[in-house]
Amino acid sequence: MLTQAAKEFSFELKKVTSVEEVTKYTNACFVYRVNCLTSRGKKILYLKQSDGYVKRNRRIRVDPERVIIEGEKLRLLESLLGKEIVPMVLYIDLQNYILVMDDIQGKKKILVEEFDKHKVYPQLAEKFGIFFGTLHGKTYNTPLAFDGADWQKRIHGIWRDWVMFGAKKLVAKEVISKFTNQSDKAKKAFIWGDPVHRNIFVSKYNFSVLDFDFAIHHDPAFDNGIFLAHWVIKLLEGNEQVVRDCRYFIKYFNKAYIETMRSFGISAQEIEGIIRRITVWTGVYMVSRTDGRSGSYYKNQPRLEAKIRETGLALITRSENKTADWYTDILTK
């Protein structure tokens, strides 16, 4: 397959020196790291393939075309955001449902592993805010792309079944229905859809991102709510320096996001609506971490688990909670 693909590369593929499956943080599709010798020296390529089922659970069937659609999304995102942030698609194998992509990680570290070391990268707050503001601002209220495909239609169902599972279990039905209706009726932008820290690579001054399988036209608040939830959860751990860094990140991310959205002509009223919904989506995601369909990610940390659940529920229901109140105030004022 690579021999055929290499005909479309902008460099000469001389030799494949090794191939290994990437198993860490890859749940749905098969991903392979390919070390090569090329006319530009040593190079790393990544192959991503869907076999029509979820890798971690073969009983869950999915349309393998999802990989082809992701390749087209990545090409759109490259045109919107540049080559340094998202993977460059070098080849799309339409018959075998394989993407060939350039290495976007380089020497950067995976953010989820940096969080485990209490490194939350406050210095990147504004750059992340500009990134999301550019993605959402450039595509805000534009014609839908890719959404006619069966996989794209299924994404909404996955959100309802998985992301909303805990909130539906613990919050009154009318509260959830009112919020989801507001979010569904909001003006749409092209969103990442899976902005979690295992999909982010960071260095001291830069970052890059991957996995746009769930990218779709939807409420931009969904992206920011899930993304910022990671910093809200981290500050709940209580480490004094980490709390300061997380608060700094949230504040200046939000400031940069608002300024970037304004630069694309998004009205103050529309931005205010997005920000209000961000707080609720953050709560929804937090509850999905403690009471989701897959169980709790914090069952071995019962005190932290309780804090995350309580804060998440307070954000959804607008009830009193110290962290939820601070977060809402810093985003909306």
C-alpha positions in Angstrom: 0.0 0.0 0.0 2.8 2.4 0.9 4.4 1.8 -2.5 1.3 3.1 -4.2 0.8 5.9 -1.7 4.4 7.0 -2.1 3.7 8.1 -5.7 1.7 11.0 -4.3 4.3 12.0 -1.7 6.3 15.2 -2.2 9.4 13.2 -1.3 10.9 9.9 -2.4 10.3 7.0 -0.1 13.5 4.9 -0.2 13.0 2.3 2.5 10.7 1.4 5.4 12.9 0.5 8.3 10.2 -0.5 10.9 6.5 -0.7 11.5 4.9 -0.9 14.9 1.3 -0.6 16.1 0.5 2.3 18.4 -1.7 0.8 21.2 -1.6 3.6 23.8 -4.5 6.0 23.6 -5.9 4.4 20.4 -9.3 2.9 21.1 -11.3 2.9 17.9 -9.0 2.6 14.9 -5.8 0.8 14.2 -2.8 3.2 14.1 0.7 2.2 13.0 4.0 4.1 13.3 6.2 3.7 10.2 9.9 4.7 10.3 11.2 5.5 6.9 14.3 6.6 5.0 13.4 9.2 2.4 15.0 11.7 0.1 14.6 14.2 3.0 16.3 11.9 5.5 14.7 9.9 8.3 10.9 10.4 8.5 8.0 9.1 10.6 4.6 8.4 9.0 1.4 7.2 10.6 -1.2 4.9 9.1 -4.7 4.9 10.5 -7.2 2.3 9.5 -10.7 1.3 10.3 -11.9 -2.3 9.9 -15.5 -1.6 10.4 -15.6 -2.1 14.2 -14.2 -0.4 17.3 -10.7 -1.8 18.0 -11.3 -2.2 21.8 -14.7 -3.8 21.3 -15.4 -5.7 18.1 -19.0 -6.0 18.9 -19.4 -2.3 18.2 -19.8 -1.9 14.4 -18.9 1.3 12.7 -18.7 2.5 9.1 -15.1 2.2 8.0 -15.6 5.2 5.8 -15.1 7.3 9.0 -11.4 7.2 8.2 -11.9 8.5 4.7 -14.1 11.3 6.0 -11.5 12.2 8.7 -8.9 12.6 6.0 -11.0 15.1 4.1 -11.7 16.9 7.4 -8.0 17.1 8.1 -7.4 18.6 4.7 -10.0 21.2 5.4 -8.5 21.9 8.8 -5.0 22.3 7.3 -6.4 25.0 5.0 -8.0 26.7 8.0 -5.3 26.3 10.6 -2.0 25.6 8.9 0.3 22.6 8.6 2.0 22.9 12.0 -1.1 22.2 14.1 -2.9 19.3 12.5 -1.5 16.2 10.7 -0.9 16.6 7.0 -2.7 13.9 5.0 -0.3 12.4 2.5 -2.6 9.8 1.0 -6.1 8.4 1.4 -6.6 4.7 0.5 -10.2 4.6 -0.5 -10.3 0.8 -0.9 -8.7 -0.3 2.4 -9.9 2.7 4.5 -6.4 3.9 5.4 -5.0 7.4 6.0 -1.3 8.0 5.6 -0.3 11.1 7.7 2.9 13.0 8.5 4.2 13.0 12.1 2.7 15.9 14.0 4.2 15.1 17.4 7.9 15.5 16.7 9.5 16.0 20.1 6.4 17.3 21.8 4.9 15.5 24.8 1.4 14.1 25.2 -0.6 16.5 27.4 -2.4 13.7 29.3 0.9 12.5 30.6 2.1 16.0 31.4 -1.1 16.4 33.5 -0.1 13.4 35.5 3.1 15.2 36.3 1.1 18.3 37.4 2.2 20.3 34.3 -0.8 22.2 32.9 0.9 24.6 30.5 -0.5 28.0 31.5 1.8 29.7 29.0 -0.1 28.1 26.1 -3.5 29.4 27.3 -3.7 32.3 24.8 -2.5 30.1 21.9 -5.2 27.5 22.6 -7.8 30.2 22.8 -6.7 31.6 19.4 -6.8 28.1 18.0 -10.3 27.4 19.0 -11.4 30.9 18.2 -10.0 30.6 14.7 -11.5 27.2 14.0 -14.9 28.3 15.2 -14.8 31.9 14.0 -13.8 31.0 10.4 -16.5 28.4 10.1 -19.3 30.0 12.2 -22.7 29.8 10.6 -21.2 28.4 7.3 -22.7 25.7 5.2 -22.4 22.2 6.6 -19.6 20.0 5.4 -19.5 16.2 5.5 -22.7 16.0 7.5 -24.6 13.9 4.9 -22.4 10.9 5.6 -23.8 8.1 7.8 -20.9 8.4 10.2 -21.5 12.1 10.7 -25.1 11.5 11.5 -24.1 8.8 14.1 -21.8 11.3 15.9 -24.9 13.0 17.4 -26.1 9.7 18.8 -22.8 8.9 20.3 -22.8 12.2 22.1 -26.2 11.5 23.5 -25.4 8.0 24.5 -21.9 8.6 25.9 -21.1 12.2 26.8 -24.6 12.9 28.2 -25.0 9.5 30.0 -24.0 10.7 33.5 -25.9 13.9 33.2 -29.1 12.2 32.1 -28.7 9.8 35.0 -28.3 12.4 37.7 -30.1 15.5 36.5 -33.8 16.1 35.9 -34.9 15.3 32.4 -36.4 18.7 31.8 -33.1 20.4 32.6 -31.1 18.2 30.2 -33.8 18.5 27.5 -33.8 22.3 27.8 -30.1 22.6 27.5 -29.7 20.1 24.6 -32.4 21.9 22.7 -30.6 25.2 23.2 -27.3 23.7 22.0 -28.9 22.0 19.0 -30.6 25.3 17.9 -27.4 27.4 18.3 -25.6 28.6 15.3 -23.1 26.0 14.3 -19.4 26.0 13.6 -17.0 23.3 12.5 -15.8 21.8 15.8 -13.1 19.4 16.8 -15.5 17.2 18.7 -12.9 15.3 20.7 -10.6 18.0 22.3 -9.3 15.7 25.1 -5.8 15.8 26.5 -4.7 12.5 25.0 -5.2 14.1 21.6 -2.9 17.0 22.3 0.9 17.3 22.0 2.7 20.1 23.8 6.1 21.7 24.0 7.1 24.7 26.1 5.8 27.2 23.6 3.7 25.3 21.0 1.2 22.5 20.5 -0.3 20.3 17.9 -3.5 18.2 17.8 -4.9 15.1 16.2 -7.9 12.8 15.9 -10.7 14.7 14.2 -12.9 11.6 13.7 -15.7 13.4 15.6 -15.3 16.8 13.9 -18.7 18.1 12.9 -20.8 21.2 12.5 -22.3 21.8 15.9 -22.4 24.2 18.8 -18.9 25.6 19.3 -19.5 25.6 23.1 -19.2 21.8 23.0 -15.5 22.0 22.1 -14.5 24.6 24.8 -16.6 23.0 27.5 -14.9 19.6 27.1 -11.5 21.1 26.6 -11.6 23.4 29.7 -13.1 20.6 31.9 -9.6 19.1 32.0 -8.2 22.2 33.8 -11.3 22.4 36.1 -10.8 18.8 37.1 -7.1 19.3 37.7 -7.5 22.3 39.9 -9.9 20.3 42.1 -6.9 18.1 43.1 -5.9 21.0 45.3 -2.2 21.4 44.6 -1.6 25.1 45.3 0.6 25.8 42.3 -1.4 23.7 40.0 -4.6 25.5 41.1 -3.0 28.9 40.2 -1.8 27.6 36.9 -5.2 26.1 36.0 -7.0 29.3 36.9 -4.6 31.3 34.8 -5.0 29.0 31.9 -8.8 29.1 32.0 -8.9 32.9 32.3 -6.5 33.7 29.5 -7.8 31.0 27.2 -11.3 32.5 27.5 -10.0 36.0 26.9 -8.1 35.0 23.8 -11.0 33.0 22.5 -13.5 35.9 22.9 -11.1 38.3 21.2 -10.5 35.9 18.3 -14.2 35.3 17.8 -14.8 39.1 17.8 -12.1 39.5 15.1 -14.2 37.2 12.8 -17.3 39.4 13.3 -19.2 37.2 15.8 -21.5 39.5 17.7 -21.2 40.1 21.5 -24.6 38.5 22.0 -23.7 35.3 20.2 -20.4 35.1 22.0 -22.2 35.5 25.4 -24.5 32.6 24.5 -21.6 30.4 23.6 -19.8 31.2 26.8 -22.9 30.4 28.9 -23.2 27.0 27.2 -19.5 26.3 27.7 -20.1 26.2 31.4 -22.8 23.6 31.1 -20.9 21.4 28.6 -18.0 21.5 31.1 -20.3 20.2 33.8 -21.7 17.5 31.4 -18.2 16.3 30.6 -17.1 16.3 34.2 -20.0 14.1 35.2 -19.3 11.8 32.3 -15.9 11.1 34.0 -17.5 10.0 37.3 -20.8 8.5 36.2 -20.3 7.7 32.5 -21.3 4.7 30.5 -17.8 3.3 31.1 -18.0 3.9 34.9 -15.8 6.3 36.9 -12.3 7.3 36.0 -11.8 8.2 39.6 -13.2 5.3 41.5 -9.8 4.8 43.3 -9.9 8.5 44.4 -13.3 8.8 46.1 -12.8 12.3 47.5 -11.7 13.7 44.2 -14.5 11.8 42.4 -17.1 13.4 44.7 -15.6 16.9 44.1 -15.7 16.4 40.3 -19.3 15.1 40.4 -20.5 17.9 42.7 -18.8 20.6 40.6 -20.1 19.2 37.3 -23.7 18.9 38.6 -23.5 22.5 39.9 -22.4 23.7 36.5 -25.3 21.9 34.8 -28.0 22.9 37.3 -26.6 26.4 38.1 -26.5 25.6 41.8 -24.1 27.0 44.3 -20.6 25.5 44.4 -17.4 27.4 45.0 -15.4 26.1 42.0 -18.4 26.2 39.7 -19.2 29.8 40.8 -15.6 30.9 40.1 -15.5 29.2 36.8 -18.8 30.7 35.6 -17.8 34.1 36.8 -14.4 34.1 35.1 -15.9 33.0 31.8 -18.9 35.3 31.8 -17.6 38.5 33.3 
